[in-house]
Amino acid sequence: MPFRPPSASHAALLCGAALLAALLLRKMAARRRLPPAAAAKAPLAALAAALRSQTIRSAADVRRVHTRPPLSHALAAVRRVASRRVGLAVYPGSFNPPSLVHIEIAARVGRLPGVDAVWLDMTSHRSQKLYLDQVLSDRVAMAEAACAGLPRVGVTKLMAEMGEAGWGAAYFETLHALLEDVVPGETAEISWVVGFDVLSGMQRWKLKARDLLFKCARLVVVARGSSSDDEIISMAEDVLGCPRAEFEAAGLQLTILEQPDVYHRVSSSGIRSHLVALLDLVPIQVLRYIVNDDRLIHFYRRVCSDQKVPTTGATT
């Protein structure tokens, strides 16, 4: 049975509960100046209970509908964990197309202590939903191919399938319910992997960001070329409304991943532009021949590294 987002009436009820929880959180935090997580536990418990029946059904649908071969490997990695804690890192993005940067980040996150599996989750941005939905299955297939050699990394489309609910608390509630369903009795710990720009954007929606972040055990921020650790820490403290020591004591760890210099200017939009430019210069039949011949690819790499780029009008 395909995943069905909450009904309109159920969504309205959840929105009301979320608003009430947010108001209570603000009053309690302002009065006692506690870390948001400590102040949030009581009101958010009611919201979690209201979501529970929906998320359990969602989790079952997710496991049945979204599990693909690499994701099965990731789930198997979770099941093999002997400790009482299960670590899942979610890395939402459009991955259109997935780049070496995305795969390198996923591999590095998978090596972090406490992370047993990493899921690349396909998103559908609100402003580009129709555009991205047109190639959703292609994005999944490309990401699966790119991650085939990473046994701890899987691909899912949970956020895209959840629609509007995927942009709120229900997303993380569903992840927790899914892990509890897969490994009953274990404590599920979610790590949320975001880029520097995403963390920066959270400054415009701090209250919602705090609610979502404190449903996670770790925030993994991928640094940008010009960003420093101090800048990222300061930004996280601004979003969460308290010093790093306080939000980490409340249960949210911050991890910063540096990017190699060679990746600083790599982006999916840039890759698409280069691809279209290449298609305008080379017949598609020739490109297919080249990409299917490792010997020819290595030959061209060697030639390009040995020669200077020819000036305009020059031929080789």
N, C-alpha and C positions, 0 to 999 in steps of 0.2 A: 504494500500500500504506500503510495508516495507521501512525502512529508506534507502536512497541511499546517499553515500558520494558524495562530489562535483566531477565533471568530471575532467579529467586530465588537460584540458585547463583552466577550472575555478580555479583548485588548483594552476596551474602555475601562473595565474594572481594574486591570493591571496598571493602567496609566494613572488612575486615581490613587491606587495604593502607592505607586512610586512617588507621586507628588506629595502625598501625606508623609511618606518616609523621608523625603528630601527636606520638607519643612521641619519635621521633628529633629532631623540631623543638624540643621542649621542652628536651631534654638539651643540644642544640647551642647553643641560645639562652642557656640558663642558664650554660653553661661559657664561652662567648665573648662574651656580651652583644652579639650582632650584631642588626641589624634583622631581624624575622621573615622578610622576603622573602629576604635574603641567606642566612639559615640554612636556608630551606626549599627552595632550588633543587635540591639533590642528591636528597633523599628524594622530593620531589614529582615529579621527573622520571620515576621508576619508575611512580608512580601515573598520570601523564599517558600514559605508554606503554601501560599496561594498559587505559586508557580509550579509546585512540585508535581501535581498530577499531570499537568500539560507537558512538562519537560521529560517526564519518564516516558510518556508516549512518543515524544519527539526523539528521545535517545534511541528507542527501539527502531524507529523509522530510519534514523541516521545510520545506524549500524547495518540495516538491511539494504538501504538504497544507495548509500554513499561509499560503502567499503569496496575498494578496488585492490588489485594485487599488491601494490606497494603499501597501501593503507593496511592491508591484512598483515603485512610484515611488521608494521608499526604497532598494531594491536597485539601481535604475538610478543613483541618486545616488552610491552606493558605487562602481559600475563606472566612473563618469566621473572618478573621482579620479586625478590624474596622479602624485601622490607615491607613495612606497613604503610609506606608512602609511595604513591604512583605519580610520576612527573610527566605531564604532557605540555609541550610548547606549541602554541598556535601562532602561525605566521600568516595573517590575512593579507591579501593583495590581489591585484588584477592579473599579474603574471602574463602580460599580453605584449610580447611573448616572455616566457621565463628566460632570464639571462644567467650568465656564469656568476654574477654577483648574488642573485637570489639563491643559487645552489650552494655557493660558498658559505653564505650566511646560514642556510639550513644545516649544512654539515657542521659548522662551528657551534651552532646552538645545540645540536645533538650530542656534542662532546662536553657540554656544560655539566657540572655535578648536579645530580638530582633530576636530570632530564632523561626520560626513558624513550620518548617518541616525539617527533616533530611533525606537525601537520601543516602543509601549505593549503590554506583555505581560500578558495576563489570568491572574490567579492563582486558585487555589482554596485558601482557607485551611483548614487541617486541621480546625478546630473548626466550620467552616461549609461544608465541602466539598459536601455534598448540596444545601444551600440555594443556593450559588453555581453549581453545575453545572446546576441547573434553568434558569438564565437565561444560560448561557455564550454561546450563539449570539446572544442579544439584546445582551449586553454588547459582543461583538465588533461587531455591526451598529451600535450606538449610537456606539461609539468611532470606527468608520470614518466615520460621518456627521459627527461632530464634527471630525475631522481632515482632511476632504476638501479644505480649502483650504490645507493645509500640505504642500507637495510632499516635504519631507524626513522626514515623520512617517508611520510605518506602524503597523499593528495586527497582533498575532499572539497565539496562545494556546499558545505553546511550554511555558511553565511548567505550565499546567493539564494539558496532554496528557502531560507527563513524570511526573505523579503525585508520589510521594515523592522520586524522583530529582531532580525540579525544585527541591527545597529544598537541594540540596547542590552539591558541586563539579562533578558531571556537567553541571549546567546551563550553567556558564561554559565547560566543555570543549566542549560542543555548540555554543555560540555561536562559539567560536574555530574549530572545525572547519567550521562553516557558512560563515563568512567566507572561510576558506582555500579552500573549495570554489568559492565564487562568484568570488573574485578570486585565483587561484593566484599564488604568489610575493610577495604583499603581506604586510606585517606588520599583523596585526589588533590594534587597541587598543579595549578595551571600557571604557565609562564606565557606572557603576552609579548610577542616580538613586534616592535614598531620601528619605523625610521625616525630620524631626527625631525623631519618635517611634520610627521604625525604628532609627535610630542609637542612641538611648537604650536600646532593647531589646537591642541587640548586647552591651551590658555584661553581660548574663546568659549569653551564649554566646560568650565572647571567642575561644577557640581556634578554633572553627568559623568565626567571623566573620573572623579573620585569614587563614585559609586561603582563604576566598572572596574577600576584598578584594584580596589580593595576586595574584589571577588577573585583576585589572582594572588599567587604566592610570590611572583617575580615579574618585574618589568624589564625586558631586554631592549635596550635602545641601540640602534645601529648608528654610529656617529657619521656625520658628514665631514667632508674634507677639511673645512675651515673651523669646525666645532671642536671645543676642548671639553675635557671631562668636567671641569668646573662649570662651564656653561650649561651642560646637560643636567648636572646635579641641581644647579640653581633653577633651571626650568622645571624640573620634576618637583622641587620644593614649592615653587609657586603654584603649580597645578594642584598639588596635594594639600597645600595650606599648612605645612609644618616642616621642620628640618628633617634631613635625611635620617638622622638617628632615631627620630620619633616614628616616622612611617615604617622604617625597617623593624623597630621594636614592636610595632603593631602588626607585623606579619608580611609586609610587602618589601621584598629585596629588589635592589636596583643593580642591574648588570649593564655595563657599557661595552659594546663591541666596536673596535676600531676597524676601519676598512683599509685594505692596501691602497697605496696611491694610484695604482693603475686602474682601480675601479671607481674613482671619485666622479668621473664624468660619464659613467655608463648608466643608461636609462633605457627602459623599454620603448619610450617614445623616440629616442635617438636611434635605437635599433630598427624600429619600423621605418624611420626616414631613410636610413642607409639601405635597408632592404628594397624599398621602393625605388630609390635612386639606382641601385644595382640592376633591378628588373628593367629599368628604362635603358640600360646600356648593354645588357647581355641577354641573348635569347634564353627563354626558360628551359629549353631542352639542353642547352649547354650547362646551365647552372645545375640541373639535375644530374648530368653526367659527372660534373666535378665533385659535388657533395657525396656522391656514391662511390668515389674512388679515393681511398686513403692515400695511395701512392701519389696521385696528382695533387692532392691537398698539401702533402708534405713537400712536394717539389716546388709548388708556388710559394709556400712559406719560406723555403730556403732561398729561392730566387729573390724574393722581396727583402729578405734580411741581408743579402749580399750586395744588392744594388741600391743606388739612390733612386728616389722617386723621380721619374722623368719629367721634364718641364713640359708645359702645354705645347701640344703639336708634335712632340717627340714620339717615336714608335719604337717598339722592341720586337 
